[in-house]
């Protein structure tokens, strides 16, 4: 498939937006987070990796801003709100790209799908990049509660819990507190990120899987736990996190010990969206990993 933007027609009849940038022998397929975000966080990846012969592909998952957006309230569309669907969608995108022996990068929710993909379709992978995602949600829930307790006073935390219990998510004070958490742990430098005049989030998808925001996990992903499978991922793997990530870094370090061929790196002054917060450091780490694996340097050292 040539460079530029393309619309893929899936076997189920829905259409996905895709974009390919750059040229070269290294193939990097990027899977966005959310769930329900979009490809825009990867628009500068080809530029950031310009020193390498790399071709970067990205796409919007079903329901996301540039792709088809079915009415998920309709019973016939509920089957698409499952991990298994988005995993099969990822594999169909790979097939339509015609890629094999490629690198898969997943951010957050995309990192969850990337882990599942490596376990089921690992024969197609040259390498794996797990960006700001651990191998289970229960430890994530513990950590975001800890971060909230460390950031706010007891009365502020209790206020947030009361709002969440009553599901009053439009409460102004509650949203101010959430935004304070986002500025520290999600995106520390939003001035570097993409901007729109309207919201581009696929709210129905996000609410189903996650909940109302990054610090209240009530969606269907809350029980996802892949800890028993981590050591079965054998392809070279980069674990990349922000040093102020919403994800627990101790868990990332444990994953590094379990993964037989892995490298663990941190982006300074980076939150959950650390490629936006500090692109210079992020692309240095990512570029080094791609170059080392492509040159068959199998031993990785943590940083």
DAUR-V684288 format. One record per residue. N is the residue number from 1. RES is the residue in one small letter. SS is DSSP state (H for helix, E for strand, C for the rest). OMEGA is omega as a letter, one per 40 degrees, with the letter a starting at -180 (* if undefined). Layout:
{{N RES SS OMEGA} {N RES SS OMEGA}}
This chain:
{{1 x C a} {2 x C i} {3 x C i} {4 x E a} {5 x E a} {6 x E i} {7 x E i} {8 x E i} {9 x E a} {10 x C i} {11 x C i} {12 x C i} {13 x C i} {14 x C a} {15 x E i} {16 x E i} {17 x E i} {18 x E i} {19 x E i} {20 x E a} {21 x E i} {22 x C i} {23 x C i} {24 x C a} {25 x C i} {26 x E a} {27 x E a} {28 x E i} {29 x E a} {30 x E a} {31 x E a} {32 x C a} {33 x C a} {34 x C e} {35 x C i} {36 x C i} {37 x C i} {38 x C a} {39 x H a} {40 x H i} {41 x H a} {42 x H a} {43 x C a} {44 x C a} {45 x H i} {46 x H i} {47 x H a} {48 x H a} {49 x C a} {50 x C i} {51 x C a} {52 x C i} {53 x C a} {54 x E i} {55 x E a} {56 x E i} {57 x E i} {58 x E i} {59 x E i} {60 x C i} {61 x C i} {62 x C a} {63 x C a} {64 x C a} {65 x C a} {66 x C a} {67 x C i} {68 x C a} {69 x C i} {70 x C i} {71 x C a} {72 x C i} {73 x C i} {74 x C a} {75 x H a} {76 x H a} {77 x H a} {78 x H a} {79 x H i} {80 x H a} {81 x C a} {82 x C i} {83 x H a} {84 x H i} {85 x H a} {86 x H i} {87 x H i} {88 x H i} {89 x H i} {90 x H i} {91 x H i} {92 x H i} {93 x H i} {94 x H a} {95 x H a} {96 x H i} {97 x H a} {98 x C a} {99 x C i} {100 x C a} {101 x C a} {102 x E i} {103 x E i} {104 x E i} {105 x E i} {106 x E i} {107 x E i} {108 x C i} {109 x H i} {110 x H i} {111 x H i} {112 x H i} {113 x H a} {114 x H i} {115 x H i} {116 x H i} {117 x H a} {118 x H i} {119 x H a} {120 x H a} {121 x H a} {122 x H a} {123 x H a} {124 x H a} {125 x E i} {126 x E i} {127 x E a} {128 x E i} {129 x E i} {130 x E a} {131 x E i} {132 x C i} {133 x C i} {134 x C a} {135 x C i} {136 x E a} {137 x C a} {138 x H i} {139 x H i} {140 x H a} {141 x H i} {142 x H a} {143 x H a} {144 x H i} {145 x H i} {146 x H i} {147 x H i} {148 x H i} {149 x H a} {150 x H a} {151 x H a} {152 x C i} {153 x C i} {154 x H a} {155 x H i} {156 x H i} {157 x H i} {158 x H i} {159 x H i} {160 x H i} {161 x H i} {162 x H i} {163 x H a} {164 x H i} {165 x H a} {166 x H a} {167 x C i} {168 x C a} {169 x C i} {170 x C a} {171 x C a} {172 x H a} {173 x H i} {174 x H a} {175 x H i} {176 x H i} {177 x H i} {178 x H a} {179 x H i} {180 x H i} {181 x H a} {182 x H a} {183 x H a} {184 x H a} {185 x H a} {186 x H i} {187 x C a} {188 x C a} {189 x C a} {190 x H i} {191 x H i} {192 x H a} {193 x C i} {194 x C a} {195 x C i} {196 x C i} {197 x C i} {198 x C i} {199 x C i} {200 x C a} {201 x C i} {202 x C a} {203 x H a} {204 x H i} {205 x H a} {206 x H a} {207 x H a} {208 x H a} {209 x H a} {210 x C a} {211 x C a} {212 x C a} {213 x E a} {214 x C a} {215 x C i} {216 x E a} {217 x C a} {218 x C a} {219 x C a} {220 x H i} {221 x H a} {222 x H i} {223 x H a} {224 x C a} {225 x E a} {226 x C a} {227 x H a} {228 x H a} {229 x H a} {230 x H a} {231 x H i} {232 x H i} {233 x C a} {234 x C i} {235 x C i} {236 x C a} {237 x E i} {238 x E i} {239 x E a} {240 x E a} {241 x E i} {242 x E a} {243 x C i} {244 x C a} {245 x C i} {246 x C i} {247 x C a} {248 x C a} {249 x H i} {250 x H i} {251 x H i} {252 x H i} {253 x H i} {254 x H i} {255 x H i} {256 x H i} {257 x H a} {258 x H a} {259 x C a} {260 x C a} {261 x C a} {262 x E i} {263 x E a} {264 x E a} {265 x E i} {266 x E i} {267 x E i} {268 x C a} {269 x C a} {270 x C i} {271 x C a} {272 x C i} {273 x C a} {274 x H i} {275 x H i} {276 x H a} {277 x H a} {278 x C a} {279 x H a} {280 x H i} {281 x H a} {282 x H a} {283 x H i} {284 x H i} {285 x H a} {286 x H i} {287 x H i} {288 x H i} {289 x H a} {290 x H a} {291 x H a} {292 x H a} {293 x H a} {294 x H i} {295 x C i} {296 x C i} {297 x C a} {298 x C a} {299 x C a} {300 x C i} {301 x C i} {302 x C i} {303 x C *}}
